[in-house]
């Protein structure tokens, strides 16, 4: 199963593409690609959202994932930040929906807990565990890319647990 994980943001949207093979996604997971979609702060919000949308569509076309995992909105102290983040999530969800992908949304704490064992993990801890789980020599950088990979891993791990439960019914 190939999963595209997205950590949405209007300035930097992190992404990770993970292939999980048989058995446990951790033991058989492979990182296919990770990185960020950057937008220019000088551009109007609508243009930045279009860049994010096109970037996600290109990733979907290139990797043909079977699922899209998106980090859910966190509630920032600044209400405007939360609302603008919602716009970025919206174009990511639209790209996934138009591609016919099953979309899985996870709160940031759930992704951190799945990947590191702690819902309060730091960005550095997430990067470290992503590197360990995927047997990488270096953690994905920047942290936004590691967060996208973590979202993909969380989705793959949840799918594996669901398959195990259904197999024992």
Backbone bond lengths (Angstrom), bond angles and torsions (degrees), N, CA, C in turn:
res aa  C-N    CA-C-N  psi(-1)  N-CA   C-N-CA  omega(-1)  CA-C   N-CA-C  phi
1 X - - - 1.451 - - 1.517 108.47 -
2 X 1.322 117.11 131.79 1.464 122.50 175.55 1.516 107.76 -102.99
3 X 1.346 115.43 129.21 1.460 121.65 -179.61 1.524 108.63 -122.00
4 X 1.327 116.02 131.98 1.459 122.87 172.32 1.518 107.40 -98.94
5 X 1.321 116.89 118.08 1.457 122.14 177.92 1.512 110.06 -104.29
6 X 1.327 116.00 138.12 1.465 121.12 -177.10 1.531 110.47 -129.54
7 X 1.341 115.01 132.21 1.461 123.33 170.46 1.530 105.88 -110.41
8 X 1.350 117.51 95.08 1.461 119.80 -171.37 1.528 113.86 -72.19
9 X 1.308 114.44 147.31 1.455 122.87 173.90 1.513 107.62 -165.06
10 X 1.317 117.89 154.07 1.463 119.07 -178.63 1.521 112.00 -82.70
11 X 1.314 118.65 -26.02 1.461 121.24 176.85 1.525 110.07 -90.64
12 X 1.335 115.91 -46.20 1.462 121.98 -178.51 1.528 108.45 -136.78
13 X 1.317 115.73 120.75 1.463 121.67 174.70 1.521 106.91 -109.59
14 X 1.332 115.89 117.55 1.459 120.00 179.63 1.514 110.53 -87.07
15 X 1.331 115.71 148.32 1.461 119.53 177.38 1.525 110.39 -143.54
16 X 1.324 114.04 155.37 1.448 121.16 175.13 1.514 108.88 -148.62
17 X 1.325 115.77 139.06 1.457 121.42 178.46 1.523 106.92 -117.91
18 X 1.339 115.10 120.16 1.458 121.54 -175.12 1.519 109.51 -123.54
19 X 1.330 115.80 136.96 1.463 120.85 172.41 1.520 107.39 -106.46
20 X 1.327 116.44 121.72 1.463 121.88 176.93 1.522 107.15 -103.73
21 X 1.318 115.15 130.15 1.468 120.11 -177.95 1.509 110.81 -116.11
22 X 1.309 116.45 132.38 1.461 123.14 173.63 1.515 115.30 34.04
23 X 1.288 117.99 179.22 1.458 124.61 173.01 1.506 114.35 34.00
24 X 1.293 115.57 -123.28 1.457 121.76 -178.00 1.515 110.38 -91.13
25 X 1.340 117.64 133.45 1.458 119.06 178.82 1.527 111.88 -63.25
26 X 1.311 117.39 -25.64 1.457 119.41 -179.53 1.523 110.67 -71.18
27 X 1.333 117.19 -45.95 1.457 119.05 -177.00 1.520 112.34 -73.85
28 X 1.324 117.03 -25.14 1.450 118.98 -176.67 1.510 113.84 -116.74
29 X 1.318 118.18 15.56 1.455 120.54 -176.80 1.524 111.07 -82.60
30 X 1.310 114.25 145.14 1.463 121.42 179.81 1.527 108.79 -134.77
31 X 1.319 116.35 132.72 1.459 121.35 176.13 1.518 108.47 -82.39
32 X 1.331 116.79 120.08 1.459 121.20 179.09 1.526 111.52 -90.06
33 X 1.330 115.49 -39.17 1.471 120.20 -178.84 1.516 108.34 -167.07
34 X 1.315 115.70 148.00 1.463 120.33 169.80 1.517 108.42 -151.18
35 X 1.308 114.79 160.46 1.456 120.04 -179.49 1.501 110.63 168.01
36 X 1.322 115.12 -158.11 1.452 120.42 -179.40 1.524 110.24 -137.34
37 X 1.310 113.91 152.96 1.457 122.20 170.44 1.520 104.54 -105.45
38 X 1.315 117.27 114.28 1.468 121.57 -179.07 1.525 109.91 -101.21
39 X 1.326 114.88 141.39 1.455 120.10 174.43 1.524 108.09 -119.13
40 X 1.316 115.64 161.28 1.468 120.60 -179.24 1.519 110.36 -91.99
41 X 1.316 115.53 127.73 1.462 121.29 -179.59 1.532 111.70 -61.67
42 X 1.318 117.03 -24.05 1.465 120.58 -178.61 1.535 112.18 -76.30
43 X 1.319 117.08 -14.53 1.462 121.48 -179.25 1.529 110.82 -81.14
44 X 1.321 117.54 152.14 1.470 120.04 174.04 1.542 109.69 -64.52
45 X 1.322 116.15 155.05 1.461 121.24 -178.58 1.523 111.72 -54.38
46 X 1.315 118.05 -42.65 1.466 120.88 -178.21 1.532 111.12 -59.95
47 X 1.317 118.03 -40.04 1.468 121.48 179.35 1.531 110.26 -68.21
48 X 1.322 116.58 -38.48 1.466 120.20 178.69 1.529 110.39 -65.27
49 X 1.321 116.67 -41.59 1.462 120.70 178.46 1.526 110.96 -63.78
50 X 1.327 116.71 -37.81 1.462 120.37 177.68 1.528 110.32 -64.07
51 X 1.333 117.25 -38.82 1.468 120.85 177.95 1.531 111.21 -63.64
52 X 1.331 116.50 -41.82 1.472 120.69 178.78 1.528 109.87 -64.21
53 X 1.314 116.11 -47.26 1.463 121.76 179.89 1.528 110.57 -57.23
54 X 1.318 117.21 -49.08 1.466 120.85 -179.28 1.528 111.08 -64.85
55 X 1.319 117.00 -38.54 1.462 120.05 177.95 1.514 111.98 -62.01
56 X 1.320 117.35 -43.22 1.469 121.27 179.30 1.526 109.92 -68.04
57 X 1.323 117.73 -40.69 1.476 120.28 177.22 1.525 110.99 -60.07
58 X 1.330 117.03 -40.35 1.465 120.60 178.66 1.529 111.18 -64.16
59 X 1.336 116.82 -40.63 1.466 120.47 177.93 1.523 110.82 -63.35
60 X 1.317 116.37 -42.43 1.467 120.73 179.01 1.525 110.01 -63.32
61 X 1.322 117.22 -43.69 1.462 120.56 179.82 1.533 111.26 -64.73
62 X 1.331 116.87 -38.98 1.468 120.90 -176.09 1.523 112.50 -73.44
63 X 1.339 117.73 -36.83 1.467 120.47 -172.31 1.523 115.05 -109.00
64 X 1.319 118.58 -13.42 1.471 122.79 -178.65 1.531 111.71 45.63
65 X 1.335 117.44 58.98 1.469 119.34 -179.19 1.527 111.72 -67.92
66 X 1.353 114.50 157.37 1.462 119.85 175.85 1.525 111.72 -93.41
67 X 1.340 116.53 -9.38 1.468 120.21 179.89 1.518 109.28 -154.70
68 X 1.334 114.91 154.51 1.462 123.09 175.64 1.523 107.65 -120.78
69 X 1.323 116.30 124.24 1.476 122.03 177.72 1.521 107.62 -111.48
70 X 1.326 116.07 124.76 1.458 120.79 -175.94 1.524 109.59 -124.90
71 X 1.328 115.21 131.95 1.458 119.50 175.61 1.518 108.26 -68.11
72 X 1.324 115.85 132.90 1.456 122.93 -178.94 1.521 110.51 -74.17
73 X 1.323 115.97 167.98 1.460 121.57 179.28 1.520 110.15 -66.48
74 X 1.326 115.54 135.45 1.454 120.02 168.36 1.519 105.65 -103.48
75 X 1.300 116.69 153.83 1.455 119.97 -175.94 1.515 109.52 -96.07
76 X 1.330 115.14 103.81 1.457 121.25 -179.35 1.521 109.45 -77.77
77 X 1.317 114.73 160.45 1.468 119.71 176.79 1.517 110.13 -62.94
78 X 1.314 115.91 -33.62 1.452 121.61 179.42 1.532 108.19 -91.04
79 X 1.317 117.24 116.20 1.464 122.19 -177.28 1.524 110.75 -60.57
80 X 1.328 117.42 -38.39 1.460 120.81 179.98 1.534 110.36 -59.43
81 X 1.325 117.50 -41.10 1.461 121.43 179.16 1.523 110.40 -59.95
82 X 1.325 116.45 -43.39 1.463 121.06 179.99 1.527 110.74 -63.61
83 X 1.325 116.85 -43.09 1.463 120.86 -179.06 1.522 110.92 -66.15
84 X 1.324 117.61 -44.75 1.461 121.18 -179.81 1.535 110.50 -64.33
85 X 1.333 116.86 -39.34 1.463 120.58 176.26 1.529 110.00 -60.82
86 X 1.327 116.27 -37.57 1.469 120.55 177.22 1.519 111.83 -60.65
87 X 1.327 117.28 -35.95 1.468 120.39 176.94 1.534 110.43 -64.16
88 X 1.332 116.63 -43.60 1.468 120.60 179.41 1.527 110.04 -62.50
89 X 1.332 116.84 -44.39 1.467 120.18 177.72 1.530 110.19 -60.06
90 X 1.330 116.01 -38.69 1.462 120.49 -177.92 1.519 112.75 -59.87
91 X 1.327 117.39 -43.41 1.471 118.29 -178.95 1.528 111.09 -72.79
92 X 1.331 117.05 -29.84 1.471 120.35 175.28 1.528 109.17 -66.29
93 X 1.326 116.44 -46.61 1.468 120.64 179.23 1.529 110.90 -62.36
94 X 1.324 116.90 -39.58 1.464 120.99 178.45 1.525 110.69 -61.73
95 X 1.324 117.50 -45.24 1.467 120.78 179.60 1.534 110.29 -60.50
96 X 1.318 116.68 -43.00 1.457 120.42 178.73 1.517 112.74 -66.03
97 X 1.314 116.56 -42.86 1.463 121.41 179.67 1.528 110.68 -63.60
98 X 1.320 116.70 -44.12 1.461 120.08 -179.92 1.525 112.14 -64.55
99 X 1.340 116.17 -27.81 1.468 120.11 178.17 1.526 111.61 -84.58
100 X 1.335 116.99 -3.70 1.461 120.81 178.55 1.520 113.65 75.85
101 X 1.322 117.28 23.08 1.468 120.54 -178.59 1.522 111.93 -85.29
102 X 1.335 116.94 144.20 1.463 118.93 167.36 1.528 107.22 -66.01
103 X 1.316 116.30 132.65 1.465 120.88 -176.81 1.518 109.14 -112.18
104 X 1.322 115.50 129.11 1.458 122.45 179.54 1.519 108.14 -118.85
105 X 1.323 115.67 124.79 1.464 120.89 -179.34 1.523 108.81 -110.67
106 X 1.330 116.24 132.73 1.453 121.81 -176.75 1.525 110.71 -130.61
107 X 1.330 117.02 134.30 1.469 119.13 172.92 1.531 109.37 -63.11
108 X 1.322 117.79 148.16 1.464 120.38 -179.76 1.534 112.70 -52.22
109 X 1.325 117.76 -41.18 1.470 120.71 -178.71 1.530 111.68 -64.79
110 X 1.325 117.77 -34.24 1.469 120.77 179.13 1.528 110.46 -68.87
111 X 1.320 117.17 -39.40 1.467 120.66 177.52 1.526 109.36 -63.81
112 X 1.331 116.09 -47.19 1.472 120.27 -179.58 1.525 111.02 -60.92
113 X 1.329 116.56 -42.89 1.464 120.27 -179.00 1.527 111.05 -64.90
114 X 1.313 116.95 -41.03 1.464 120.71 180.00 1.526 111.25 -64.33
115 X 1.310 117.03 -41.94 1.466 121.14 -174.09 1.529 113.15 -85.19
116 X 1.349 116.25 -37.07 1.472 119.00 -174.90 1.523 113.99 -110.83
117 X 1.334 116.78 -19.57 1.464 120.12 -175.20 1.509 112.48 95.93
118 X 1.353 117.48 -5.49 1.456 121.36 -179.86 1.523 110.09 -135.75
119 X 1.323 116.08 125.22 1.460 120.95 178.25 1.510 113.36 -68.87
120 X 1.328 116.81 -14.24 1.459 120.73 179.29 1.517 112.66 -104.56
121 X 1.316 117.69 20.54 1.469 121.54 -177.73 1.524 111.24 -61.37
122 X 1.326 115.21 148.79 1.464 120.98 176.84 1.521 109.59 -80.47
123 X 1.320 115.80 166.62 1.467 119.90 176.48 1.529 110.66 -59.41
124 X 1.314 116.95 -38.27 1.468 121.27 179.34 1.525 111.13 -64.18
125 X 1.330 117.16 -39.65 1.466 120.84 178.19 1.528 110.72 -66.07
126 X 1.328 117.04 -39.25 1.467 120.51 177.37 1.525 109.36 -63.49
127 X 1.328 117.32 -46.14 1.466 120.69 178.88 1.532 110.59 -58.75
128 X 1.319 116.59 -45.03 1.468 121.61 -178.99 1.525 111.03 -60.08
129 X 1.341 116.68 -48.26 1.460 120.31 -177.10 1.528 112.54 -70.02
130 X 1.320 117.36 -35.89 1.467 119.98 175.97 1.527 109.11 -60.03
131 X 1.330 116.16 -44.42 1.470 120.25 178.71 1.526 111.04 -62.65
132 X 1.328 117.50 -42.80 1.462 120.87 -179.95 1.529 111.70 -66.44
133 X 1.329 116.49 -46.80 1.468 120.44 -177.78 1.529 112.14 -62.51
134 X 1.318 116.25 -33.80 1.464 119.86 -177.80 1.533 112.58 -100.08
135 X 1.323 115.68 6.33 1.468 121.68 179.05 1.526 112.42 53.55
136 X 1.342 114.88 48.89 1.463 121.48 179.12 1.528 109.54 -94.45
137 X 1.304 116.56 149.83 1.468 120.11 177.75 1.522 111.44 -71.59
138 X 1.332 115.97 -32.17 1.457 121.55 -179.38 1.522 109.19 -135.08
139 X 1.308 115.75 149.64 1.462 120.55 177.19 1.529 109.46 -68.91
140 X 1.329 116.94 144.45 1.465 119.45 175.92 1.529 110.45 -59.67
141 X 1.314 115.58 138.66 1.464 121.17 176.73 1.510 108.54 -131.38
142 X 1.325 116.91 150.01 1.456 127.59 -4.17 1.529 111.68 -71.04
143 X 1.315 115.56 -179.93 1.469 120.96 -177.71 1.526 112.03 -56.97
144 X 1.321 117.90 -30.53 1.471 120.61 179.15 1.530 111.01 -63.02
145 X 1.328 117.15 -36.41 1.470 120.43 177.01 1.522 109.74 -66.25
146 X 1.338 116.82 -43.40 1.471 120.56 178.13 1.526 110.42 -61.43
147 X 1.324 117.40 -36.49 1.465 120.63 178.41 1.530 110.89 -66.11
148 X 1.334 117.63 -37.31 1.464 120.69 175.76 1.519 111.01 -64.40
149 X 1.348 116.05 -42.37 1.470 120.46 177.52 1.527 109.62 -63.43
150 X 1.329 117.28 -41.62 1.466 121.44 179.86 1.527 110.74 -61.26
151 X 1.323 117.23 -39.25 1.472 120.33 177.98 1.529 110.03 -63.33
152 X 1.327 116.61 -42.48 1.469 120.19 178.37 1.524 110.95 -63.76
153 X 1.335 117.02 -43.21 1.469 120.47 178.58 1.524 111.46 -62.92
154 X 1.330 117.08 -41.76 1.464 120.61 179.81 1.529 110.12 -60.37
155 X 1.314 116.80 -41.33 1.462 121.25 179.15 1.530 110.58 -65.36
156 X 1.327 116.63 -45.25 1.466 120.48 -179.86 1.524 110.66 -63.43
157 X 1.318 116.99 -40.15 1.467 120.88 -179.86 1.526 110.12 -66.63
158 X 1.320 117.66 -41.96 1.459 120.79 179.30 1.528 110.14 -65.32
159 X 1.324 117.40 -40.91 1.467 120.70 179.32 1.516 110.23 -62.33
160 X 1.332 116.97 -38.64 1.458 120.63 -179.94 1.527 111.14 -66.77
161 X 1.314 116.61 -42.41 1.472 120.77 178.72 1.527 109.56 -63.12
162 X 1.321 116.62 -42.76 1.468 120.42 178.98 1.526 110.56 -60.99
163 X 1.340 118.09 -42.85 1.471 120.98 178.00 1.521 111.31 -61.85
164 X 1.326 116.93 -40.75 1.464 120.61 179.63 1.531 111.18 -64.05
165 X 1.317 116.47 -42.97 1.470 121.06 -179.89 1.529 109.32 -63.33
166 X 1.328 116.62 -46.66 1.463 120.15 -178.71 1.528 111.81 -65.21
167 X 1.304 117.84 -32.87 1.465 121.61 179.69 1.523 111.87 -68.47
168 X 1.335 116.54 -24.45 1.472 120.04 -178.52 1.518 112.98 -99.24
169 X 1.296 118.13 11.70 1.473 120.93 178.74 1.491 110.68 -86.82
